[in-house]
Every structure is written in structure tokens, then in C-alpha cells.
């Protein structure tokens, strides 16, 4: 199914509006208490997380490799 030009522009506008709302809410939160505020170019602090594959990964063990962190808070909720 192919979208019309009007549908494409409408979807793009809605996506940009949603991105603006998310960006504004994240920016309003500020840094977590006790955590230093990172600046562009600062190295990321070490952290350990469990991945969706069930394995646990530490950033320190991945130094020197490209790391992409996908973070999805509870979609469309306050949490």
C-alpha cells in the first residue's frame, strides 16, 4: 500500500510533533542527582545492563568498539 503525498506529509508532521514532545520532557528532567552532567566529547561513564538476549553487558568490556544503546522507556506512559 502506497501513501499519498498528503498522507506522507501528515505522518511526518505527527512524527515531528511527537519527537518534540519527547525531547521537551527529557530536557526538562535534567541530570540525575549525584550524576555529573556530561558534555559533548566526554567519555560515557561505565554501566552494566541486561540486554534483550538475556546476557549482561558492561560498557567497560566494550571499550574500543562501536556501541549503540537503544533505550525504550514505557511507551506512551509517564514512567
ABEGO torsion letter per residue (X at the ends): XBBBAAAAAAAAAAAAAAAAAAAAAAAAAEBBBGBBBBBBGBBBBBBBBBBAAGBBBBAAAABGBBBBBBBBBBBGBAX
